[in-house]
Amino acid sequence: MPALLGFVFFGLFTPGPNVILLTSSGARFGFYATLPHLFGVVLGVGITAFATGLGLGWLISTFPVLKLALAAVAAIWILWMAWGLWQAGPIPQRNVERPMRFLEAVLFQWVNPKVWAVALAATAYVDALSPWQKALALGLAFSGTNLFVCLFWTYAGSLLSTLMKDETVRIVFMRVMAVGLAVFSGLVFL
């Protein structure tokens, strides 16, 4: 179990769509306003890992058309979110902007290629278990570890909020985050 937790930690802690989105949201909307997004990520990642352990990961690996469809949906969704970050205006002027909602964050995990890649690789750590044990071990390891990862990145982003009061800094930060997301959208096909 320690090896699995270490692998999951490093797999989820490194930059990817969730890290970029939570850091950006923490910086833009604040720590507390981002909590529904954060908890949605934690639950969604756990559900994805659980489903992978039950055999959904095997299904995606076995049928390339499913993997391609998942990658295409993921790339489109990630590009759409990157475009939103690129266009992000100051909060007082654009009241329509808000942090990602809980359910949106849960659902995003189903097309988050990084989560799928880490979950598929993590199955090697629990290969000797039955499918239900495998699913439970992966789901708990991913959700439990990801809670701390998400709290870290959201809080780190919220610390940047004072810098975001400067319009130039805010624009540069949001556009760097948008470019990071857009680049990641192309990596889903690798």
C-alpha positions in Angstrom: 0.0 0.0 0.0 2.8 2.6 0.7 4.1 2.1 -2.8 0.6 2.6 -4.3 0.1 5.8 -2.2 3.5 7.1 -3.3 2.8 6.4 -6.9 -0.7 8.0 -6.7 0.7 11.1 -4.9 3.3 11.8 -7.5 1.0 11.0 -10.3 -1.7 13.4 -9.1 0.6 16.1 -7.6 2.4 16.9 -10.8 0.8 19.5 -13.1 -2.2 18.4 -15.2 -5.7 19.7 -15.8 -6.8 19.4 -12.1 -3.7 21.1 -10.8 -4.0 24.0 -13.3 -7.7 24.5 -12.8 -7.6 24.3 -9.0 -4.6 26.7 -8.7 -6.3 29.1 -11.1 -9.6 29.0 -9.3 -7.9 29.4 -5.9 -6.1 32.5 -7.2 -9.1 33.9 -9.0 -12.0 33.1 -6.6 -10.3 32.3 -3.3 -9.8 29.1 -1.3 -13.3 28.8 0.1 -15.2 29.5 -3.1 -13.1 26.8 -4.8 -14.0 24.1 -2.2 -17.0 22.6 -4.2 -14.7 22.3 -7.2 -12.0 20.7 -5.0 -14.4 18.2 -3.4 -15.8 17.3 -6.9 -12.3 16.5 -8.1 -11.6 14.4 -5.0 -14.8 12.4 -5.5 -14.5 12.2 -9.3 -10.9 10.9 -9.2 -11.9 8.3 -6.6 -14.9 7.1 -8.8 -12.7 6.9 -11.8 -10.0 4.9 -10.0 -12.7 2.6 -8.5 -14.2 2.0 -12.0 -10.7 1.3 -13.3 -10.2 -1.3 -10.7 -13.5 -3.0 -11.5 -12.4 -3.4 -15.1 -13.3 -0.3 -17.0 -9.6 0.4 -17.4 -9.1 -2.9 -19.1 -12.0 -2.2 -21.4 -10.5 1.1 -22.5 -7.1 -0.4 -23.0 -8.4 -3.3 -25.0 -10.6 -1.3 -27.4 -8.6 1.5 -29.1 -11.7 3.2 -30.4 -12.9 3.8 -26.8 -9.5 5.2 -26.0 -9.6 7.5 -29.0 -13.1 8.7 -28.2 -12.1 9.4 -24.6 -9.1 11.3 -25.8 -11.1 13.4 -28.3 -13.7 14.4 -25.8 -11.0 15.2 -23.2 -9.1 17.4 -25.7 -12.2 19.3 -26.7 -13.3 19.8 -23.0 -9.8 20.9 -22.0 -9.5 23.3 -24.9 -12.9 24.8 -23.9 -11.7 25.3 -20.3 -8.4 26.8 -21.6 -10.3 29.3 -23.7 -12.3 30.2 -20.6 -9.1 30.9 -18.7 -7.6 32.9 -21.6 -10.7 35.2 -21.6 -11.1 35.4 -17.8 -11.9 39.0 -16.8 -11.8 40.6 -13.4 -14.4 39.2 -11.0 -16.2 42.5 -10.3 -16.7 43.2 -14.0 -17.9 39.8 -15.0 -20.3 38.3 -12.6 -21.1 35.4 -14.9 -17.7 33.8 -14.0 -17.6 31.4 -11.2 -15.5 28.5 -9.9 -16.3 25.0 -11.4 -19.3 23.5 -9.6 -19.1 20.2 -7.6 -20.9 18.1 -10.3 -18.9 19.6 -13.1 -15.7 18.7 -11.4 -16.9 15.1 -10.7 -17.9 14.7 -14.4 -14.6 16.2 -15.7 -12.7 13.3 -14.2 -14.3 10.9 -16.6 -12.5 12.6 -19.5 -9.4 13.7 -17.6 -6.7 11.8 -19.4 -4.1 12.2 -16.6 -6.4 10.6 -14.1 -7.1 7.7 -16.4 -3.4 7.3 -17.2 -2.4 7.3 -13.5 -5.3 5.0 -12.6 -4.4 2.5 -15.3 -0.8 2.4 -14.3 -1.7 2.1 -10.6 -3.6 -1.2 -11.2 -0.2 -2.9 -11.4 0.2 -2.2 -7.6 -3.0 -4.1 -6.8 -3.0 -6.7 -9.5 -3.1 -9.6 -7.0 -6.4 -8.5 -5.5 -9.9 -9.4 -6.6 -11.7 -6.8 -8.8 -13.8 -5.5 -5.8 -10.7 -5.2 -3.6 -8.7 -3.7 -6.4 -11.5 -1.1 -7.0 -11.8 -0.3 -3.3 -8.0 0.1 -2.8 -7.7 2.3 -5.9 -10.7 4.4 -5.1 -9.7 5.1 -1.5 -6.0 5.6 -2.4 -6.9 8.1 -5.1 -9.5 10.1 -3.2 -7.6 10.1 0.1 -4.3 11.2 -1.5 -6.0 13.6 -3.9 -7.7 15.4 -1.1 -4.3 16.6 0.2 -3.0 17.3 -3.3 -6.1 19.4 -4.1 -6.0 21.3 -0.8 -2.3 22.2 -1.5 -2.8 23.5 -5.0 -6.0 25.4 -4.2 -4.4 27.0 -1.2 -1.2 27.8 -3.2 -3.5 29.5 -5.8 -5.3 31.4 -3.1 -2.0 32.8 -1.9 -1.5 34.3 -5.4 -4.8 36.2 -5.1 -3.1 39.4 -3.8 -0.9 39.4 -6.9 -3.9 39.0 -9.1 -5.1 42.5 -8.1 -2.6 43.9 -10.5 -4.3 43.6 -13.9 -1.2 42.8 -15.9 -0.1 40.1 -13.4 -3.7 38.6 -13.5 -3.8 38.5 -17.3 -0.3 36.9 -17.6 -1.1 34.3 -14.9 -4.4 33.3 -16.4 -2.9 33.1 -19.9 0.0 31.0 -18.7 -2.5 28.7 -17.1 -4.6 28.7 -20.3 -1.6 27.8 -22.4 -0.7 25.0 -20.0 -4.1 23.5 -20.3 -4.1 23.9 -24.1 -0.8 22.1 -24.4 -2.1 19.3 -22.2 -5.1 18.9 -24.6 -2.7 17.8 -27.3 -0.9 15.3 -25.0 -4.1 13.3 -24.5 -3.4 11.6 -27.8 0.0 10.3 -26.8 
